[in-house]
């Protein structure tokens, strides 16, 4: 693992492979701790909707949990649908690498593009300078290549 990376944050639309990638990395990275935005939302859903303001509150919570996890000596692996510019800046300061996960163009993708109420599809994502990994047949190998190389 790159010694300068203190955590990983995967983001992308619903069905892009964030949870799959997170679980895969958890198996490979010692001392890692999963922070799944969907699970945090389930626990704290009493006060959050899906507006941009509510999504920003959710990001603030995820950042706080990630910061606590790092302070406790663990490696956070966070996943969320949305990331804004402020979150991008804050997590970089924490040493967390932000990665956008995109689904490979497929029949499923075409169905999602034509479907309404796909989580995150309605969001205008900021143009962040992040690494993008396409979830295709080489998805696991690309994750390994990026995060599991010795430095």
N, C-alpha and C positions, 0 to 999 in steps of 0.2 A: 504494500500500500504506500502510496506517496505520503511521505512523512509530514508534508505541509498541509494536507487536507485533513481537517478535523471532523468532517461530516459531509453527507451528500444529500441534496434536495432534488427530487425528481418531480417535474410538473408536466402536465399535458391534459388533453381532453379526456373525458370519460372513455374507458375502453382502450386507452393508448398503451397500457402495459406498465403503468407506474407501480401498482401493487405487486405484479409479477416480478418486475425488476428489483423492487425493494426486498422482497422475500429471497430472491436469488442472491443478492449482495449480502443479506444477513447471514446466509449459510457460509459465505466465503470470507467475511470480515470478522475477525475476532473482536470481542468486546463491543459489538454493535447493538443498537437499540432502535427498534422500529417506531416511528411516529407517523401513523397513517392519518392524514387529514380527515378521511371519511369516518374513521373510528372516533377521533376526537370530536367531530361534529355530532356523532350519535350520542356521545356522553353529555355534551353541552348544547344540545339542540333546542333547549328551552328558550333561548334568547336570540338565535341567529336565523336569518332567512338566507336568501341568495342574492340580495342586492350587492352592489359593489362595496358599500360601506360595511355590510355584514361580512363580506369576504375579506375585507381588510382587517376586521376584528379577529377573524379566524387566523389570518396570517400572523397577527401579533401574538396570538396564543401559541401557534406552532413555533414561532421564533423563541418565545420564552421557554417552552419545553425543551427545545434543542439546546439553548444556552445552559439550562440546568443540567441536561444530560452530559454536555461537554465538561461542565464544572465537576461532575461526579466521576469523570474519567472514562466515560463511554463515548462511542462513535455513533452519532445520530444519523439515521437514514429516514428522511422526511419525504412524504409525498403529498402533493396538493394539486388541485385543478388549476389554480390561479396564482400568479406571483406578480406583484407590482414593483415599480422602480425602487421604492423605499425599502421593501423587503430584500430586494436584490442587493442593495448597498449594505444593509445590516448583516445579512448572512455571509456576505463576502468578508466583512470585518471579523466575523466569528471563525473564519476559515472553512466555511461550508461551500462546497462546489455545487453550483446550480446546473442542472441538466434538463433540457426539454426532450420529452419522449413523444415521438410522432409515430402513428400507425402507418405501416406500409399501405400504399394504395391497393385496395382489394374490394371485393364485393361487399364486405362488411362496412368498409369505409364509405362506399357509395350509399348504402342504406342509411348510415348515420348522417351523411350530408343531406339526405332528403327527409330525414325524420325531425320532428319537432320535439322539444323538451329533452334534448341530449344535454347532460350536465356539462356546463362550461362552453357549449357551442355558441351561446348568445354573448359570451364575453369578448370584449375587444382586448386582446392580450397586448401589453406594451412590447415594443421592439427591444428586447434585451439581448445583449451580446453574450450568448451562452452557447455551450456545446449542444448540438442536436443529435440524438441517436434515433434512428429509425427502427421500429420494432418489426424486424423481419427475421428470416432464418438465421441471420448472423447476430441477432440481438445479444445473446449470452456472450458470444466471443467479443463483441464490441464493448460490452460492460467489463469483461475481464481485461481487455487490452488497456482500457482507460484507467481503471481503478486498482487493478490487482498487480500492476507492474512494480517491481522493486526500484526505489530511487535512493 
